[in-house]
């Protein structure tokens, strides 16, 4: 029996194939997602991806761009005489690097939609530029709740934000029997936001807090605080390189509590950095496990396994590409398409509200066991 998400994916591919019949010169009936009944597939256009492709957090960005490439490969095979081009923009997940990239992106007249930005900090920094230019963005991964409250009508994301992940993570931690929890964040837009949400949800169960920095490697001061706090569980808001090192240093110092982190740590890089200390850790994420057929197709194209956000990036790209197939050939037309999007996708049903958020949210917990991240199980 096929997995339900696999069936969704097959349905999505069939829909794209159907759109191919209308490509470049023939008309079609309007779809359930809206669109002109006389629309033709738009040609000679570009979509972009912005996120970390090099640097400390590149694993997450490579996961995503691989998903975008798979969606584009399928689209271009179905529209061989009317292909769309992908342009990649490597921000390294750094808001300072992302800001000039955003200026470059909006100056490219052929580029009418963007998958990304990937991280919350770079999304916050570039959102005004994209909004002013009317360039629609669909993020597979930026989860800070405040991003949807800036009034940018161009902003969208295909996964739940940290206002949904944090309470689920907190409930999961207490469900493990922890009554004393230490919470650490990395001071980033994403990490602090998620950690603050967990702090609020845990309430009096939080016995102490600490803040570290991205790219930090020595966590001895934090380790000392954790051990003296009496905490039996720790939640870390941040990314996989630092999360793995912190877990390792805690274990080496004799702390035997449960280590929990969020989606920014959900990467084999966490296991690599943590070593044996990673076993028994839990990593939460509002992102779905990658379906089997999708994983096979992803690997065949990218010569690598998919990872965190790969499927969400695939969905994000298909939201944009379906609009282009329907005839959206300007930024305004594609923005209107995305705002009205309402269809099943690989990871979930996608429909955006007026702030760019989606209604269907599932949070998963992924356990590290045997030196590998195991398939996630729903916790909300």
Sine and cosine of phi, psi and omega as CSV:
sin_phi,cos_phi,sin_psi,cos_psi,sin_omega,cos_omega
0.00,0.00,0.75,-0.67,-0.02,-1.00
-0.95,0.30,0.59,-0.81,0.09,-1.00
-0.88,0.47,0.63,-0.78,0.00,-1.00
-0.81,0.59,-0.62,0.79,-0.01,-1.00
-0.94,0.35,-0.52,0.86,0.07,-1.00
-0.91,0.42,-0.66,0.76,0.05,-1.00
-0.88,0.48,-0.64,0.77,0.04,-1.00
-0.88,0.48,-0.67,0.74,-0.03,-1.00
-0.91,0.42,-0.68,0.73,0.02,-1.00
-0.88,0.47,-0.62,0.79,0.05,-1.00
-0.91,0.42,-0.64,0.77,0.01,-1.00
-0.91,0.42,-0.67,0.74,0.02,-1.00
-0.90,0.43,-0.64,0.77,0.03,-1.00
-0.88,0.47,-0.61,0.79,0.03,-1.00
-0.91,0.42,-0.66,0.75,0.04,-1.00
-0.90,0.44,-0.64,0.77,0.01,-1.00
-0.89,0.45,-0.61,0.79,0.04,-1.00
-0.90,0.44,-0.62,0.79,0.03,-1.00
-0.90,0.44,-0.46,0.89,-0.01,-1.00
-0.87,0.49,-0.50,0.87,-0.01,-1.00
-0.90,0.43,-0.35,0.94,-0.04,-1.00
-0.99,-0.17,0.08,1.00,-0.15,-0.99
-0.94,0.35,0.64,-0.77,0.24,-0.97
0.77,0.64,0.88,0.47,0.23,-0.97
0.79,-0.61,-0.33,0.95,0.04,-1.00
-0.95,-0.30,0.44,-0.90,-0.03,-1.00
-1.00,-0.09,0.23,-0.97,0.02,-1.00
-0.52,-0.86,0.29,-0.96,0.08,-1.00
-0.95,0.32,0.46,-0.89,0.02,-1.00
-0.93,0.37,0.55,-0.84,-0.07,-1.00
-1.00,-0.06,0.10,-0.99,0.00,-1.00
-0.93,0.36,-0.27,0.96,0.01,-1.00
-1.00,-0.01,0.09,1.00,-0.01,-1.00
1.00,-0.09,0.25,-0.97,0.03,-1.00
0.72,-0.70,0.38,-0.92,-0.02,-1.00
-0.95,0.30,0.73,-0.69,-0.02,-1.00
-0.92,0.39,-0.31,0.95,0.02,-1.00
-0.97,-0.22,0.27,0.96,-0.11,-0.99
-0.92,0.39,0.53,-0.85,0.09,-1.00
-0.83,-0.55,0.51,-0.86,0.02,-1.00
-0.87,0.48,0.72,-0.69,-0.01,-1.00
-0.99,0.17,0.58,-0.82,-0.06,-1.00
-0.87,-0.50,0.30,-0.95,0.09,-1.00
0.86,0.51,0.70,0.71,-0.01,-1.00
-0.86,-0.51,0.20,-0.98,-0.02,-1.00
-0.76,-0.65,0.53,-0.85,0.30,-0.96
-0.88,-0.48,0.33,-0.94,-0.03,-1.00
-0.85,-0.52,0.30,-0.96,0.20,-0.98
-0.77,-0.64,0.73,-0.68,0.09,-1.00
-0.78,-0.62,0.78,-0.62,0.01,-1.00
0.12,-0.99,-0.11,-0.99,-0.05,-1.00
-0.98,0.20,0.89,-0.46,0.07,-1.00
-0.92,-0.39,-0.25,0.97,0.15,-0.99
-0.68,-0.73,0.17,-0.99,0.02,-1.00
1.00,-0.06,-0.13,-0.99,-0.14,-0.99
-0.89,0.45,-0.46,0.89,-0.12,-0.99
-0.92,-0.38,0.36,0.93,-0.10,-1.00
-0.89,0.46,-0.51,0.86,-0.04,-1.00
-0.80,0.60,-0.70,0.71,-0.04,-1.00
-0.92,0.40,-0.66,0.75,0.01,-1.00
-0.92,0.39,-0.64,0.77,0.03,-1.00
-0.92,0.40,-0.58,0.81,0.12,-0.99
-0.83,0.56,-0.71,0.71,-0.10,-1.00
-0.96,0.28,-0.74,0.68,-0.05,-1.00
-0.90,0.43,-0.48,0.88,0.09,-1.00
-0.90,0.44,-0.63,0.78,0.07,-1.00
-0.91,0.41,-0.64,0.77,0.05,-1.00
-0.89,0.46,-0.68,0.73,-0.01,-1.00
-0.89,0.46,-0.61,0.79,0.03,-1.00
-0.91,0.42,-0.71,0.70,0.04,-1.00
-0.87,0.50,-0.68,0.74,-0.03,-1.00
-0.93,0.36,-0.61,0.79,0.03,-1.00
-0.88,0.48,-0.71,0.71,0.03,-1.00
-0.90,0.43,-0.67,0.75,-0.01,-1.00
-0.89,0.45,-0.74,0.67,-0.07,-1.00
-0.93,0.36,-0.49,0.87,0.10,-0.99
-0.92,0.39,-0.55,0.83,0.02,-1.00
-0.99,0.13,-0.26,0.97,-0.03,-1.00
-0.75,-0.67,0.83,0.56,-0.14,-0.99
-0.89,0.45,-0.40,0.91,0.02,-1.00
-0.99,-0.15,0.18,0.98,-0.10,-0.99
-0.42,-0.91,0.86,0.51,-0.16,-0.99
-0.98,0.17,0.41,-0.91,0.09,-1.00
-0.94,-0.34,0.61,-0.79,-0.04,-1.00
-0.97,-0.24,0.57,-0.82,0.07,-1.00
-0.97,-0.24,0.73,-0.69,0.15,-0.99
-0.91,-0.42,0.75,-0.66,-0.05,-1.00
-0.97,-0.25,0.68,-0.73,-0.02,-1.00
-0.79,-0.61,0.92,-0.39,-0.09,-1.00
-1.00,0.01,0.97,-0.24,0.00,-1.00
-1.00,-0.05,-0.19,0.98,-0.16,-0.99
0.84,0.54,0.29,0.96,-0.03,-1.00
0.95,0.31,0.25,0.97,-0.12,-0.99
-0.97,-0.23,0.86,-0.51,0.00,-1.00
-0.83,0.56,-0.58,0.81,-0.01,-1.00
-0.93,0.37,-0.58,0.82,0.05,-1.00
-0.98,0.21,-0.51,0.86,-0.04,-1.00
-0.95,0.32,-0.53,0.85,-0.10,-0.99
-0.87,0.50,-0.77,0.64,0.05,-1.00
-0.93,0.37,-0.48,0.88,0.07,-1.00
-0.89,0.46,-0.63,0.77,0.01,-1.00
-0.87,0.49,-0.64,0.77,0.04,-1.00
-0.88,0.47,-0.67,0.74,0.03,-1.00
-0.90,0.43,-0.65,0.76,-0.02,-1.00
-0.88,0.47,-0.76,0.65,-0.09,-1.00
-0.94,0.33,-0.30,0.95,0.03,-1.00
-0.99,0.14,-0.16,0.99,0.03,-1.00
-1.00,0.02,0.97,-0.25,-0.12,-0.99
-0.91,0.42,-0.45,0.89,-0.02,-1.00
-0.98,0.20,-0.31,0.95,-0.05,-1.00
-1.00,0.06,0.93,-0.36,-0.14,-0.99
-0.91,-0.40,0.02,1.00,0.05,-1.00
-0.32,-0.95,0.49,-0.87,-0.07,-1.00
-0.77,-0.63,0.76,-0.65,0.23,-0.97
-1.00,0.05,0.90,-0.44,-0.10,-0.99
0.82,-0.57,-0.28,-0.96,-0.18,0.98
-0.86,0.51,0.30,-0.95,-0.16,-0.99
-1.00,0.07,-0.68,0.73,-0.07,-1.00
-0.97,-0.23,0.42,-0.91,-0.07,-1.00
-0.90,0.43,-0.66,0.75,-0.03,-1.00
-0.88,0.47,-0.70,0.72,0.00,-1.00
-0.95,0.32,-0.50,0.87,0.07,-1.00
-0.92,0.40,-0.68,0.73,0.05,-1.00
-0.88,0.48,-0.64,0.76,-0.06,-1.00
-0.95,0.31,-0.53,0.85,-0.12,-0.99
-0.97,-0.24,-0.22,0.98,-0.05,-1.00
-0.79,0.62,-0.71,0.70,0.00,-1.00
-0.88,0.48,-0.59,0.81,0.01,-1.00
-0.91,0.43,-0.72,0.70,0.00,-1.00
-0.92,0.38,-0.62,0.79,0.01,-1.00
-0.90,0.43,-0.68,0.73,0.00,-1.00
-0.89,0.45,-0.58,0.82,-0.02,-1.00
-1.00,0.09,-0.13,0.99,-0.03,-1.00
0.94,0.35,0.46,0.89,-0.03,-1.00
-1.00,-0.06,0.89,-0.45,-0.04,-1.00
-0.94,0.34,0.69,-0.73,0.06,-1.00
-0.83,-0.55,0.64,-0.77,0.06,-1.00
-0.77,-0.63,0.95,-0.31,-0.07,-1.00
-1.00,-0.02,0.70,-0.71,0.10,-0.99
-1.00,0.08,-0.10,1.00,-0.30,-0.96
-0.46,-0.89,-0.27,0.96,-0.04,-1.00
-0.97,0.25,0.90,-0.43,-0.22,-0.98
-0.91,-0.41,-0.02,1.00,-0.01,-1.00
-0.88,0.47,0.81,-0.59,-0.08,-1.00
-0.86,0.51,-0.54,0.84,-0.10,-1.00
-0.92,0.38,-0.27,0.96,-0.05,-1.00
-0.89,0.46,-0.47,0.89,-0.03,-1.00
-1.00,-0.01,0.09,1.00,-0.04,-1.00
-0.93,-0.36,0.25,0.97,-0.03,-1.00
-1.00,-0.02,-0.08,1.00,-0.01,-1.00
0.99,0.16,0.26,0.97,0.04,-1.00
-0.99,0.14,0.92,-0.39,0.01,-1.00
-0.97,0.23,-0.06,1.00,0.01,-1.00
-1.00,-0.05,-0.19,0.98,-0.12,-0.99
-1.00,0.07,0.72,-0.69,0.08,-1.00
-0.54,-0.84,0.44,-0.90,0.15,-0.99
-0.59,-0.81,0.52,-0.86,-0.11,-0.99
-0.98,-0.21,0.27,0.96,0.03,-1.00
-0.65,-0.76,0.28,-0.96,-0.01,-1.00
-0.93,0.38,0.48,-0.87,-0.01,-1.00
-1.00,0.03,-0.02,-1.00,-0.08,-1.00
-0.95,0.31,-0.24,0.97,0.10,-1.00
-0.94,0.33,-0.32,0.95,0.11,-0.99
-0.99,-0.14,-0.60,0.80,-0.03,-1.00
-0.94,0.35,-0.68,0.74,-0.11,-0.99
-0.87,0.49,-0.76,0.65,0.02,-1.00
-0.89,0.45,-0.58,0.82,0.02,-1.00
-0.92,0.40,-0.66,0.75,0.03,-1.00
-0.90,0.43,-0.67,0.74,0.01,-1.00
-0.89,0.45,-0.70,0.72,0.03,-1.00
-0.89,0.45,-0.62,0.78,0.02,-1.00
-0.90,0.44,-0.68,0.74,0.00,-1.00
-0.88,0.47,-0.73,0.68,0.01,-1.00
-0.92,0.38,-0.49,0.87,0.06,-1.00
-0.92,0.39,-0.35,0.94,0.08,-1.00
-0.98,0.18,-0.08,1.00,0.03,-1.00
0.99,-0.14,0.09,1.00,-0.02,-1.00
-0.98,0.21,0.78,-0.62,0.07,-1.00
-0.91,-0.41,-0.19,0.98,0.05,-1.00
-0.78,-0.62,0.93,-0.38,-0.12,-0.99
-0.83,-0.55,0.73,-0.68,0.09,-1.00
-0.98,-0.18,0.73,-0.68,-0.03,-1.00
-0.87,-0.49,0.76,-0.65,-0.01,-1.00
-0.82,-0.58,0.62,-0.79,0.12,-0.99
-0.76,-0.65,0.29,-0.96,-0.05,-1.00
-0.98,-0.19,0.23,0.97,0.06,-1.00
0.94,0.35,0.08,1.00,0.03,-1.00
-0.99,0.14,0.26,-0.96,0.03,-1.00
-0.82,0.58,-0.70,0.72,0.00,-1.00
-0.96,0.28,-0.82,0.57,-0.14,-0.99
-0.88,0.47,-0.71,0.70,0.00,-1.00
-0.93,0.37,-0.64,0.77,0.01,-1.00
-0.87,0.49,-0.71,0.70,0.01,-1.00
-0.92,0.39,-0.70,0.71,-0.01,-1.00
-0.89,0.46,-0.64,0.77,0.03,-1.00
-0.88,0.47,-0.62,0.78,0.05,-1.00
-0.90,0.43,-0.64,0.77,0.04,-1.00
-0.92,0.40,-0.67,0.75,0.04,-1.00
-0.85,0.53,-0.73,0.68,-0.02,-1.00
-0.89,0.47,-0.67,0.74,-0.06,-1.00
-0.94,0.33,-0.56,0.83,0.00,-1.00
-0.98,0.22,-0.48,0.88,0.03,-1.00
0.87,0.50,-0.81,-0.58,-0.09,-1.00
-0.94,0.35,-0.17,0.98,0.04,-1.00
-0.95,0.31,-0.27,0.96,0.05,-1.00
-0.98,0.19,0.90,-0.44,-0.04,-1.00
-1.00,-0.09,-0.35,0.94,0.02,-1.00
-0.20,-0.98,0.31,-0.95,-0.03,-1.00
-0.71,-0.70,0.34,-0.94,0.12,-0.99
-0.41,-0.91,0.36,-0.93,0.05,-1.00
-0.79,-0.61,0.73,-0.68,0.06,-1.00
-0.87,-0.49,-0.18,-0.98,-0.05,-1.00
-0.80,-0.61,0.50,-0.87,0.14,-0.99
-0.87,0.49,0.59,-0.81,-0.03,-1.00
0.96,0.27,0.02,1.00,0.08,-1.00
-0.93,0.36,0.59,-0.81,0.00,-1.00
-0.85,-0.53,-0.36,0.93,-0.01,-1.00
-0.96,-0.29,0.93,-0.37,-0.05,-1.00
-0.93,-0.36,0.43,0.90,-0.09,-1.00
-0.87,0.50,-0.62,0.78,0.00,-1.00
-0.90,0.44,-0.68,0.74,0.03,-1.00
-0.92,0.40,-0.66,0.75,0.01,-1.00
-0.85,0.52,-0.69,0.73,0.02,-1.00
-0.87,0.49,-0.68,0.74,0.00,-1.00
-0.90,0.43,-0.66,0.75,-0.01,-1.00
-0.89,0.46,-0.73,0.69,-0.04,-1.00
-0.90,0.44,-0.61,0.80,-0.03,-1.00
-0.98,0.19,-0.24,0.97,-0.06,-1.00
-0.98,0.19,-0.35,0.94,-0.08,-1.00
0.99,0.17,0.16,0.99,-0.02,-1.00
-0.91,0.40,0.64,-0.77,0.07,-1.00
-0.97,-0.25,-0.06,1.00,0.08,-1.00
-0.54,-0.84,0.47,-0.88,0.04,-1.00
-0.73,-0.69,0.70,-0.72,0.13,-0.99
-0.93,-0.37,0.75,-0.66,0.01,-1.00
-0.90,-0.44,0.84,-0.55,0.09,-1.00
-0.99,-0.15,0.96,-0.29,-0.03,-1.00
0.20,-0.98,-0.35,-0.94,-0.13,-0.99
-0.95,-0.31,0.21,-0.98,-0.20,-0.98
-0.89,0.46,-0.58,0.82,-0.04,-1.00
-0.89,0.46,-0.73,0.68,-0.01,-1.00
-0.96,0.28,-0.60,0.80,0.01,-1.00
-0.87,0.50,-0.68,0.73,0.00,-1.00
-0.91,0.42,-0.68,0.73,0.02,-1.00
-0.91,0.42,-0.64,0.77,0.02,-1.00
-0.90,0.44,-0.71,0.71,0.02,-1.00
-0.86,0.50,-0.66,0.75,-0.01,-1.00
-0.91,0.41,-0.70,0.71,-0.04,-1.00
-0.94,0.35,-0.55,0.84,0.09,-1.00
-0.90,0.44,-0.73,0.69,-0.01,-1.00
-0.89,0.45,-0.68,0.73,-0.01,-1.00
-0.91,0.42,-0.43,0.90,0.01,-1.00
-1.00,0.06,-0.02,1.00,0.06,-1.00
0.99,-0.13,0.07,1.00,0.04,-1.00
-0.98,0.22,0.77,-0.64,-0.07,-1.00
-0.88,-0.48,0.44,0.90,0.03,-1.00
-0.98,0.20,-0.03,-1.00,-0.02,-1.00
-1.00,-0.05,0.80,-0.60,0.00,-1.00
-0.99,-0.12,0.80,-0.60,0.01,-1.00
-0.76,-0.65,0.66,-0.75,0.09,-1.00
-0.61,-0.79,0.00,-1.00,-0.07,-1.00
-0.97,-0.26,-0.33,-0.94,-0.14,-0.99
-0.91,0.42,-0.46,0.89,0.02,-1.00
-0.91,0.41,-0.32,0.95,0.03,-1.00
-0.98,-0.19,-0.05,1.00,-0.07,-1.00
-0.99,0.17,0.98,0.18,-0.07,-1.00
-0.34,-0.94,0.54,-0.84,0.07,-1.00
-0.82,0.57,-0.36,0.93,0.07,-1.00
-0.88,0.47,-0.48,0.88,0.09,-1.00
-0.90,0.43,-0.73,0.68,-0.01,-1.00
-0.89,0.45,-0.65,0.76,0.01,-1.00
-0.88,0.47,-0.69,0.72,-0.03,-1.00
-0.96,0.28,-0.57,0.83,-0.07,-1.00
-0.99,0.12,-0.47,0.88,-0.10,-1.00
0.90,0.44,-0.58,-0.81,-0.02,-1.00
-0.88,0.48,-0.40,0.92,-0.01,-1.00
-0.92,0.40,-0.29,0.96,0.01,-1.00
-0.96,0.28,-0.41,0.91,-0.02,-1.00
-0.88,0.48,0.75,-0.66,-0.03,-1.00
1.00,-0.08,-0.15,0.99,0.04,-1.00
-0.97,0.23,0.41,-0.91,0.07,-1.00
-0.84,-0.54,0.65,-0.76,-0.01,-1.00
-0.80,-0.60,0.87,-0.49,-0.04,-1.00
-1.00,-0.07,0.42,-0.91,-0.02,-1.00
-0.26,-0.97,0.65,-0.76,0.14,-0.99
-1.00,0.09,0.55,0.84,-0.04,-1.00
-0.86,-0.50,0.60,-0.80,-0.09,-1.00
-0.99,0.12,0.48,-0.88,0.16,-0.99
-0.87,0.50,0.55,-0.84,-0.02,-1.00
-0.96,0.28,0.83,-0.55,0.02,-1.00
-0.89,0.46,0.40,-0.92,-0.12,-0.99
-0.87,0.48,-0.76,0.65,-0.05,-1.00
-0.92,0.39,-0.64,0.77,0.07,-1.00
-0.86,0.52,-0.69,0.72,-0.01,-1.00
-0.88,0.48,-0.67,0.75,0.01,-1.00
-0.91,0.42,-0.69,0.72,0.00,-1.00
-0.92,0.40,-0.65,0.76,0.02,-1.00
-0.87,0.50,-0.74,0.68,-0.05,-1.00
-0.92,0.39,-0.60,0.80,0.01,-1.00
-0.89,0.46,-0.59,0.81,-0.01,-1.00
-0.99,0.11,-0.68,0.74,-0.17,-0.99
-0.98,-0.18,-0.11,0.99,-0.03,-1.00
0.84,0.55,0.59,0.81,0.02,-1.00
-0.36,-0.93,0.43,-0.90,0.05,-1.00
-0.97,0.24,0.51,-0.86,0.11,-0.99
-0.94,0.34,0.28,-0.96,0.01,-1.00
-0.60,-0.80,-0.42,-0.91,0.00,-1.00
-0.85,0.53,0.76,-0.65,0.03,-1.00
0.97,0.26,0.00,1.00,0.01,-1.00
-0.87,0.49,-0.74,0.67,-0.02,-1.00
-0.93,0.37,-0.60,0.80,0.04,-1.00
-0.91,0.42,-0.59,0.81,0.05,-1.00
-0.93,0.38,-0.62,0.78,0.08,-1.00
-0.86,0.52,-0.73,0.69,0.03,-1.00
-0.89,0.45,-0.68,0.73,-0.01,-1.00
-0.86,0.51,-0.70,0.71,0.01,-1.00
-0.90,0.43,-0.65,0.76,-0.02,-1.00
-0.93,0.38,-0.49,0.87,0.11,-0.99
-0.87,0.50,-0.72,0.70,0.01,-1.00
-0.93,0.38,-0.72,0.70,-0.08,-1.00
-0.92,0.40,-0.55,0.83,0.03,-1.00
-0.90,0.43,-0.55,0.83,0.06,-1.00
-0.93,0.37,-0.66,0.75,0.03,-1.00
-0.90,0.45,-0.66,0.75,0.03,-1.00
-0.88,0.47,-0.49,0.87,-0.01,-1.00
-0.99,0.13,-0.07,1.00,0.06,-1.00
0.93,-0.37,0.01,1.00,0.03,-1.00
-0.94,0.34,0.93,-0.37,-0.07,-1.00
-0.84,-0.55,0.21,0.98,0.10,-0.99
-0.74,-0.67,0.29,-0.96,0.02,-1.00
-0.88,0.47,-0.65,0.76,-0.02,-1.00
-0.91,0.41,-0.66,0.75,-0.01,-1.00
-0.91,0.42,-0.65,0.76,0.00,-1.00
-0.95,0.32,-0.59,0.81,0.07,-1.00
-0.88,0.48,-0.70,0.72,0.02,-1.00
-0.88,0.48,-0.64,0.77,0.01,-1.00
-0.88,0.48,-0.76,0.65,-0.04,-1.00
-0.91,0.43,-0.66,0.75,0.02,-1.00
-0.86,0.51,-0.52,0.86,-0.01,-1.00
-0.99,-0.16,0.15,0.99,-0.10,-1.00
-0.90,0.43,0.67,-0.74,-0.04,-1.00
-0.37,-0.93,1.00,0.00,-0.09,-1.00
-0.35,-0.94,0.39,-0.92,0.13,-0.99
-0.94,0.34,0.57,-0.82,0.04,-1.00
-0.73,-0.68,-0.15,-0.99,-0.04,-1.00
-0.91,0.41,-0.69,0.72,-0.12,-0.99
-1.00,-0.07,-0.38,0.92,-0.10,-1.00
-0.05,-1.00,0.04,-1.00,0.19,-0.98
-0.99,0.15,0.76,-0.65,-0.07,-1.00
-0.94,-0.34,0.86,-0.51,0.14,-0.99
-0.50,-0.87,0.81,-0.59,-0.08,-1.00
-1.00,-0.10,0.61,-0.79,0.15,-0.99
-1.00,0.08,-0.12,-0.99,-0.11,-0.99
-0.93,0.37,-0.23,0.97,0.03,-1.00
-0.99,-0.17,-0.05,1.00,-0.02,-1.00
1.00,-0.08,0.05,1.00,0.03,-1.00
-1.00,0.05,0.38,-0.92,0.09,-1.00
-0.96,-0.27,0.40,-0.92,-0.06,-1.00
-1.00,0.06,-0.57,0.82,-0.09,-1.00
-1.00,0.07,0.93,-0.36,-0.06,-1.00
-0.76,-0.65,0.78,-0.63,0.14,-0.99
-0.78,-0.62,0.74,-0.67,0.04,-1.00
-0.96,-0.28,0.68,-0.73,-0.04,-1.00
-0.88,-0.47,0.42,-0.91,0.17,-0.99
-0.89,-0.46,0.79,-0.61,0.00,-1.00
-0.94,-0.35,0.83,-0.56,-0.01,-1.00
-1.00,-0.10,0.62,-0.78,0.13,-0.99
-1.00,-0.04,0.85,-0.53,-0.04,-1.00
-0.53,-0.85,0.69,-0.72,0.01,-1.00
0.89,0.45,0.49,0.87,0.02,-1.00
0.97,0.26,0.34,0.94,0.00,-1.00
-0.54,-0.84,0.46,-0.89,0.06,-1.00
-0.99,0.15,0.84,-0.55,-0.04,-1.00
-1.00,0.07,0.32,-0.95,0.03,-1.00
-0.82,0.57,0.61,-0.79,-0.07,-1.00
-0.97,0.25,0.46,-0.89,0.07,-1.00
-0.86,-0.51,0.68,-0.73,0.00,-1.00
-0.87,0.48,0.69,-0.72,0.10,-1.00
-0.87,-0.50,-0.11,0.99,0.10,-1.00
-0.38,-0.92,0.00,0.00,0.00,0.00
